Each structure stands twice: as C-alpha cells, then as structure tokens.
Amino acid sequence: MNYKRIIARIDVKGENLVKGINLEGLKTLGKPWDFSHYYYNKKIDEIVFFDTVASLYGRNNLFDIVEKASKNIFIPISVGGGVRTLDDIRKLLNAGADKVILNTKALQDPKFINLAANKFGSSTILVNIDFNLQSDKSYACFVENGRQVFDKDIFKWIKEIQKRGAGEIILTSINKDGTAEGYDQNFYKKIKGTIKIPLILSGGFGNFEHVYEMIKNTDVDAISIASLFHYNKIKDKSFKGRPLSPINLKKRLIKKKIKCRL
Amino acid sequence: MPIIKKNIAILDYGFGNIFKIKQAVEYNGFICTLITDLKDIDEYDALILPGVGSFPEGMKRLNKIKAKEKILEFVKKKKLLGICLGMQLLLEKGEEIKLTKGLGLIPGKVVRFPKNIRAHVGWSKVSIDKKIKHPIQNKNNNFFYFTHQFIVKTKKKFEYGTTNFSSIKFTTIIRKNNVYGVQFHPENSDKNGAKLIGQILNDH
C-alpha cells in the first residue's frame, strides 16, 4: 500500500471559513488562515480551499486569502471556486496555490481542461464533481457550489475528465456533506474501478471509523475532511460526528496499519 | 566581515507555482530572485530549474530562451538544482508524448511508470545516500511530496536517492558534479524539504 493523504478542506465565503450541511446553511467558523496554519502544524498532508460564492457572482476574492493562508506553509495548496480563465489559474498560482480545481467551468466548457492541463501541467489541474442523490435514486452533477443541477451523465463525465488530462479527481457528495454520516458508499460502488488518476473523496466523514473503513476497503488515494477537523479546532459541540485533529487521525490510522506521513 | 547572503535564481518559464520554491529558498536565509531568461545568470550563486508539465513543453520553453548553452556554462562553476520536471529535463532524453532531447547534463533518460499505476501524487519516503549531507538521518522521517508520472533512469553513480511506490523502486535524487535533481517537490515537503534545498545549495 502507498501512503494515503489526509486533506483539510477549507470552504471560504468572503473573508471567513464557513461550513454547512449539504453545502447549504453556511456557518462562519473563523478565519481561513488561522485554520490553514493550525492544520499545517498538526501534520495535515494538503490543504484545499473552495470559494463558495465566487462562481455564483462571477468574482474572485480568493487571491488575498490564498496568499495569507499559504504563507510559510510548506505543503501543497489547492484552490477552487469560480476558476473560469487561464488568467484566473495563473493568478491563483502566483498567490501561492500549487494546484487549481475546476468544476462549473469544466462542465460548461470541457475543452478548458485540456487547455489548462497543457498550459500549466496536468498535475496542476484538478477537477471536482459535486454530485447529489436525486429523488429517483440517480446521481446528478451540480454546479455553482451545489446550487444548480447540470445536465450531464456523471459516470461519462468521470471518464471524460480523465481523458482530457485532469491530474486528480475530487468526488464531493453533496448529500453527505456536513452530515457526519460517512461517505456515500453506493456512489463509490458505482464508480469503483473506473478511475485511473489519483482519487480524492470528500463529503460526510464524521469520525475515525469512516475514514479508516474507506481507506481500508477502497482504492482511494486521499480523503478530504472539513467539519471533522474544524469542530475539533473550535471545540464546538454542535457537530454530530466525533471530531479529532489531523495528527490524531493519522496516528490512529497508522496504528491500524494504514500508511500515512507523520 | 559582513555576511554575504547567497543569491539564488529561480527560472520562471511559465509553469506551476514557483512562489512556494522561493519561500523554501528564503527559509534557508538565502536571497531569492525570479528570472524569466538567463541573460544575467552570472550574477547569481545558484540556479533552480523548477517545472511541472510535460517534457516536450518544458524543453520547448527552455529552447526558446536558449537555455542549454548558458546552463552548460553556468554549471562549470556554480550549482544547478532541478525540481520535478526540472530534474527530468537534466537528462539526455524524455519519452513523454514524443521522444525529446533534454539538456543532457546527466546521462540517462525519462520513462513512464507502467500504465496500470496511478500517477504518484503524495508523500513517500526517500532513501538518501550518505553522499548527500541531510539533517534527516532518521529513516522514519524522510518523507517528501511527489507528483509525477514519469521517472528517470540514470547510472548508479549519479543516483543519490531512491523511492518505492506501488512496488516500483526508482531514482528520486540525482547528482553529477554541480548539477542536482530531485523528483519530489522539496518546497511542498514540510520543513524537511526546505532544509534539503539549503543543504544542497550550501554544503557540497
């Protein structure tokens, strides 16, 4: 087994770190840079920032936050939310991002993945899919941070992303996001074996067992975690899961023979 | 006598995030300057060649600024550190997309991982040869961050570090005289990585 990555996901609205349930009802928890530096000191492997409103209002206030939040942090930083042009990517890289995450723009203009991967290198371009379980039990792709369904077959889209040269893929479960119920296992079963690039799962991880079982039983490369870490840092009891710090999560994984960096 | 800080140049030829590398260089107390061509390269004490992306694209951009001759001249006296694609470009040729000539500073070539293996993205241990002075002699703490799909093949005598990933062992630190290369991203490898940059640029 290779070393698994534990990623802290920081959702940003304006100047604040926010977190909701099912990507909605966003609650302000603190400043993004306080969290990023805290997680860095607690041995997180990577940090991902998502601007939750950039794409909706067509603006991008992330540059300043990324610069502040990645200062003196020597681990990879990925940034997504409202990335629409090659110039957006260049600016984010200049602000301190190592990788940039596409979602809405990639669905609207799939060739943009090829374009961006050619220009900045495949490993710099990640594609995130926000998916949600529909009333007919099917899965749909969402854009604008989970606010709007996009008419595209999600399983075909997963294949297409890889062919177009994305470096990694993030699969974010809206139906599990913030719930602390664990990742959407039915969805994982449907995509199993179809992913040839590094795979990051996001949404629903609420305790140690959720993370451990997912890593142990699947071919996932990285787990992206928000509430589980945030609520541990701010000592807030309203989260339904069992919060813990990145370093404690990793120590427990290592005890259970999962390979992690410490 | 005043302490004169070394001035390290990073060649910015349009790829990825070089600001992280700058930050890691400055962590060691060096002055760091981003340059977009090699006209004034003699003013600097060492050169870092970064890079993410494909081998042919990397060489295309280097050839555009006529990098090869200037680098060959530079490394006669001063150090060069290639990072990730910047390391791969030091070799004689690359097999990514189409067979492409590299800078040829170190004998060997760049080949693909077997097709059935996902790209190597994440932390792995590096066994660092004693020839490289590194503060991390503790074998449990020699993690570095990687992101690549291609690996270098060179002669044993130029191999200064190796890594195991998906049951494949490959070269991850190379050196020939003043020319060094690391497959991983030291700027994204926590303080270990930043310190390694300092060691390479200072001590040898």
Interface residues (C-beta under 8 A of the other chain):
Chain A: N2 Y3 K4 R5 D45 S70 K71 N72 F74 I75 P76 L93 N94 A95 G96 A97 D98 N118 K119 F120 G121 S122 S123 T124 G167 E168 K196 I197 P198 L199 D221 A222 R261
Chain B: G14 F15 G16 N17 F19 K20 Q23 A24 Y27 G51 V52 G53 S54 E57 L85 R118 A119 H120 V121 G122 W123 S124 F143 Y145 T147 H148 Q149 F165 S166 H185 E187 N188 S189 D190 K191 G193 A194
